[in-house]
Amino acid sequence: MDLSAATWWWIAAGVLVAAELTTGTFYLLMLALGCVAGALAAHAGAGGTAQIVAAALLGGGATAAWHFKRARSPRSAPADRNVDVNLDIGQSLQIDAWQPDGSAVVRHRGAAWTVRLADAAATPAPGPHLVVAVQGNQLRVAPAPAR
């Protein structure tokens, strides 16, 4: 069985897409685009060198463009402080009393939660607080700003 150059490019593109699906590395899709460019060049009758150049230009260019796009985009907040992940962040709580170990127990969303100050150096005081982070089964809070 004699496979054409275009078939080899399509096989390489398929292998790269399969590898991307198993690893989740988006860059492999950019390289697969390069293989598609090589296959299209082979279908157009280009020689081996032109196929490799087409694959390298599109695959390498797409990879570089994606890398620079990601480098310029802002990073999302860590999951424990990201309101898109934890809907409790930004919610207000009323803390009536703090325990000697610096924790408090409050009812929030129908359950008892352990609460600690986000700033360990701050002095716990009763009153309104805002949830600033969720770490495991503990809420990290900061005093609510005065209105």
C-alpha positions as CSV (number, residue, x, y, z in Angstrom):
1,M,0.0,0.0,0.0
2,D,1.5,3.3,-1.2
3,L,0.3,6.3,0.8
4,S,0.6,9.8,-0.7
5,A,2.3,12.7,1.1
6,A,-1.1,14.3,1.7
7,T,-2.3,11.1,3.5
8,W,0.7,11.2,5.8
9,W,0.0,14.9,6.6
10,W,-3.7,14.0,7.4
11,I,-2.6,11.1,9.6
12,A,-0.1,13.4,11.5
13,A,-2.9,15.9,11.9
14,G,-5.2,13.2,13.3
15,V,-2.6,12.0,15.7
16,L,-1.9,15.5,17.0
17,V,-5.7,16.1,17.5
18,A,-5.9,12.8,19.4
19,A,-2.9,13.7,21.5
20,E,-4.5,17.1,22.3
21,L,-7.7,15.4,23.4
22,T,-5.8,13.1,25.8
23,T,-3.5,15.8,27.2
24,G,-5.5,19.0,26.9
25,T,-2.6,20.9,25.5
26,F,-4.1,23.4,23.1
27,Y,-0.8,24.0,21.4
28,L,-1.1,20.6,19.8
29,L,-4.1,21.8,17.9
30,M,-2.0,24.6,16.4
31,L,0.5,22.1,15.3
32,A,-2.3,20.0,13.8
33,L,-3.3,23.1,11.8
34,G,0.2,23.1,10.4
35,C,-0.2,19.5,9.3
36,V,-3.4,20.5,7.6
37,A,-1.5,23.2,5.7
38,G,1.1,20.6,4.7
39,A,-1.7,18.3,3.5
40,L,-3.4,21.0,1.5
41,A,0.0,21.9,-0.1
42,A,0.4,18.3,-1.0
43,H,-3.0,18.2,-2.6
44,A,-2.1,21.4,-4.6
45,G,0.9,19.5,-6.0
46,A,3.6,21.3,-4.1
47,G,6.9,19.6,-3.5
48,G,8.1,18.1,-0.2
49,T,10.0,21.3,0.8
50,A,7.1,23.5,0.1
51,Q,4.8,21.2,2.2
52,I,7.2,21.4,5.1
53,V,7.5,25.2,4.8
54,A,3.7,25.6,4.7
55,A,3.3,23.3,7.7
56,A,6.0,25.1,9.7
57,L,4.7,28.6,8.9
58,L,1.1,27.9,9.8
59,G,1.8,25.5,12.7
60,G,4.6,27.6,14.2
61,G,2.9,30.9,13.5
62,A,-0.4,29.7,15.1
63,T,1.5,28.4,18.1
64,A,3.5,31.6,18.6
65,A,0.3,33.7,18.1
66,W,-1.5,31.6,20.7
67,H,1.4,31.9,23.1
68,F,1.6,35.7,22.8
69,K,-2.2,36.0,23.1
70,R,-2.2,34.0,26.4
71,A,0.8,35.9,27.7
72,R,-1.0,39.3,27.3
73,S,-4.4,38.1,28.7
74,P,-5.0,38.7,32.4
75,R,-4.8,35.7,34.6
76,S,-7.9,34.7,36.5
77,A,-7.8,34.8,40.3
78,P,-6.9,31.6,42.2
79,A,-9.9,29.3,42.7
80,D,-10.2,30.0,46.4
81,R,-10.6,33.7,45.7
82,N,-12.4,33.6,42.3
83,V,-16.0,34.6,42.5
84,D,-16.7,32.7,39.2
85,V,-15.7,29.5,41.1
86,N,-17.0,30.2,44.6
87,L,-20.3,32.1,44.7
88,D,-19.8,32.7,48.5
89,I,-17.1,35.3,47.8
90,G,-18.4,38.8,48.4
91,Q,-21.3,37.6,50.6
92,S,-21.8,39.3,53.9
93,L,-21.9,37.6,57.2
94,Q,-22.8,38.8,60.7
95,I,-20.3,37.4,63.3
96,D,-21.6,37.7,66.8
97,A,-18.6,36.3,68.7
98,W,-15.1,35.0,68.0
99,Q,-13.6,32.0,69.8
100,P,-10.2,32.3,71.6
101,D,-8.4,30.5,68.8
102,G,-9.4,33.2,66.3
103,S,-12.2,31.3,64.6
104,A,-16.0,31.7,64.6
105,V,-18.9,29.6,63.6
106,V,-21.7,31.2,61.6
107,R,-24.8,29.9,59.7
108,H,-24.5,30.5,56.0
109,R,-26.7,29.0,53.3
110,G,-28.3,26.7,55.9
111,A,-25.1,25.2,57.2
112,A,-22.6,25.9,60.0
113,W,-19.3,27.3,58.6
114,T,-16.0,27.9,60.4
115,V,-14.8,31.4,59.8
116,R,-11.3,32.9,60.1
117,L,-10.0,36.3,59.3
118,A,-8.2,36.5,56.0
119,D,-5.6,38.8,57.6
120,A,-4.1,36.7,60.4
121,A,-2.5,39.9,62.0
122,A,-5.9,41.6,62.4
123,T,-7.8,41.5,65.6
124,P,-11.1,39.7,65.4
125,A,-14.1,41.9,66.2
126,P,-17.8,41.1,66.1
127,G,-19.9,42.7,63.4
128,P,-20.5,42.5,59.6
129,H,-17.8,40.8,57.5
130,L,-17.4,39.9,53.9
131,V,-16.3,36.5,52.6
132,V,-13.0,37.0,50.6
133,A,-11.9,33.4,50.1
134,V,-13.1,29.8,50.6
135,Q,-10.4,27.4,51.8
136,G,-11.7,23.9,52.1
137,N,-14.6,24.1,54.5
138,Q,-13.6,27.4,56.0
139,L,-14.6,30.9,55.0
140,R,-11.9,33.6,55.1
141,V,-13.4,37.0,55.9
142,A,-12.5,40.6,56.2
143,P,-14.4,43.3,58.1
144,A,-17.1,44.9,56.0
145,P,-16.4,48.5,55.0
146,A,-18.5,51.0,57.0
147,R,-21.4,52.5,55.0
